[in-house]
Structure formats: structure tokens, C-alpha cells
Amino acid sequence: MCTLPGPGGGVEEQVALWIAGFSYPAVFLLLLLCGVGVPLSEELIIITGGLVVARSGANLPVMVLAAYVGVIAGDSALYRIGRSLGPRVFSHPKLSKMLTPARIELLQKMFARRGAMSVFLARFLPGLRAPAFLLAGATGLPYRRFFLADALAAWAPALGMTWLGFRFGPQVLADVQGGLRWLLLAAGMVAVGVLAVRWGRRRAALRTTRVVQAPEGEP
């Protein structure tokens, strides 16, 4: 077990102790709980996982994978909750608090214009991640499309934040409440997402070009 500095006491310190003691499984389970509404910080969990790697000699790629799978599991749990409740999600005494009229209107426009890509974008928009995943399930977005979009987006926080914890350690934990570093990190995540979308579009365009040109080459 490695010794970690407490990021501020209380729940945050307990999270650090759990991850220091149980490593990869703790990161996965805490992210799953975070996804279904337990008041924990996703950023704190993932960054602490990176710090554990730096302090204990744990495997960095395995920690990234634990964070990645944990993020997707938590997001999928939100989707399943929305799916099981259907339209009742809008009147649920707890969930309706995050599904405000303004958020519902914005997300409905996003889903109408961009479909499953809205799931990807919502991960990087403050305050819209959980409402978007609930709405995706409640409105019947196929899980396969939800999963593909979410899996593409989840790499950015899993890889980026684990590396920040590994590279900068306690300083990053101290800055969790700051803002500037997270603004830069959010910008980096969006940049990764934009590059991924462009790469996907280029691949799709290339495949289309090959299909169109194939008959011309036939004898």
C-alpha cells in the first residue's frame, strides 16, 4: 500500500485511501458509483489512480484501462436507468432535478441534429453529461450507438487525467478545486474529440470513394 496526501479531508480523503489500498478495482467501482449518482468526483478518482501508479509502481496502462472501463460502466448504468424509466424519468423526484426544462430543450435539439454524436459531445459539456445519458436511454437511443459514442469519448478523461495524476501527483489533487488546469484539460479533451471525429469522417469518405471507384476498374 502506498501513502497518499489527503486532497482536502472528508470524502475526498477517504476516496484516496480506498484507491491507495485497492488500486484498480477501487477506481473501477468508485467510477461506477459516481456514474449512478453517488456524490463523488470523477476527476478526483481518476487522478488519484494516476498518483497511485506513480507512488506504488502499479501499471499505468492497466490503471488507464480500469478508469476507462469504470467510466463506461457508470455511463451505461445511467443509460439503463433512463431506459428502464422511459418517460417517467422526467417526473422522477430525484432525476427530474437534473433534467431541467432548459437542459431537456438543449439536449433534444442536440439529439435531433447530431444523434448519437450528442452523447460524445455531452461528456465534455459541464452539467450535461448525466442528463444526456439519462435522456439517451429514456428516448430509446439504441444502446449500441450510445456505447460506441461513449466509448470514443471516455478515452479522453481516462487517459488524460490518469496521466496528469501520474505526472504531476499531489499538485493536481490540490488544483482539483482550482479551475484553470481543468479548463485547459477540458480544451484538450475537446481537441482530442474533434481530431477523432475528423479522422472518422476521413475514413468514411475514403471508403465511400473506394466503393464508387471500384466498378470503374472492373473489366
VENGIMO-V469584 format. One record per residue. N is the residue number from 1. SS is DSSP state (H for helix, E for strand, L for the rest). PHI is phi as a letter, one per 20 degrees, with the letter a starting at -180 (none if undefined). Layout:
N_SS_PHI / N_SS_PHI
This chain:
1_L_none / 2_L_e / 3_L_d / 4_L_d / 5_L_f / 6_L_f / 7_L_f / 8_L_r / 9_L_n / 10_H_m / 11_H_g / 12_H_f / 13_H_f / 14_H_f / 15_H_g / 16_H_f / 17_H_f / 18_H_f / 19_H_f / 20_H_f / 21_H_e / 22_H_d / 23_H_l / 24_H_g / 25_H_f / 26_H_f / 27_H_f / 28_H_f / 29_H_f / 30_H_f / 31_H_f / 32_H_f / 33_H_f / 34_H_f / 35_H_f / 36_L_e / 37_L_o / 38_L_f / 39_L_f / 40_L_c / 41_L_e / 42_H_g / 43_H_f / 44_H_f / 45_H_f / 46_H_f / 47_H_f / 48_H_f / 49_H_g / 50_H_f / 51_H_f / 52_H_f / 53_H_f / 54_H_f / 55_H_e / 56_H_d / 57_L_n / 58_L_f / 59_L_e / 60_H_f / 61_H_g / 62_H_f / 63_H_f / 64_H_f / 65_H_f / 66_H_f / 67_H_f / 68_H_f / 69_H_f / 70_H_f / 71_H_f / 72_H_f / 73_H_f / 74_H_f / 75_H_f / 76_H_f / 77_H_f / 78_H_f / 79_H_g / 80_H_f / 81_H_f / 82_H_f / 83_H_f / 84_H_f / 85_H_e / 86_H_m / 87_H_f / 88_H_f / 89_H_f / 90_H_f / 91_H_d / 92_L_f / 93_L_g / 94_L_e / 95_H_f / 96_H_f / 97_H_f / 98_L_e / 99_L_e / 100_L_f / 101_H_g / 102_H_f / 103_H_f / 104_H_f / 105_H_f / 106_H_f / 107_H_f / 108_H_f / 109_H_f / 110_H_f / 111_H_f / 112_H_f / 113_H_e / 114_H_d / 115_L_m / 116_L_f / 117_H_f / 118_H_f / 119_H_f / 120_H_f / 121_H_f / 122_H_f / 123_L_f / 124_L_d / 125_L_d / 126_L_g / 127_L_n / 128_L_d / 129_H_g / 130_H_f / 131_H_g / 132_H_f / 133_H_f / 134_H_f / 135_H_f / 136_H_g / 137_H_f / 138_H_f / 139_L_e / 140_L_n / 141_L_f / 142_L_g / 143_H_f / 144_H_g / 145_H_f / 146_H_f / 147_H_f / 148_H_f / 149_H_f / 150_H_f / 151_H_f / 152_H_f / 153_H_f / 154_H_f / 155_H_f / 156_H_f / 157_H_f / 158_H_f / 159_H_f / 160_H_f / 161_H_f / 162_H_f / 163_H_f / 164_H_f / 165_H_f / 166_H_f / 167_H_e / 168_H_d / 169_L_l / 170_H_g / 171_H_f / 172_H_f / 173_H_f / 174_H_f / 175_L_e / 176_L_g / 177_L_e / 178_L_f / 179_L_p / 180_H_f / 181_H_f / 182_H_f / 183_H_f / 184_H_f / 185_H_f / 186_H_f / 187_H_f / 188_H_f / 189_H_f / 190_H_f / 191_H_f / 192_H_g / 193_H_f / 194_H_f / 195_H_f / 196_H_f / 197_H_f / 198_H_f / 199_H_f / 200_H_f / 201_H_f / 202_H_f / 203_H_f / 204_H_f / 205_H_f / 206_H_f / 207_H_f / 208_H_f / 209_H_f / 210_H_f / 211_H_f / 212_H_f / 213_H_e / 214_H_g / 215_H_f / 216_H_f / 217_H_e / 218_L_f / 219_L_f
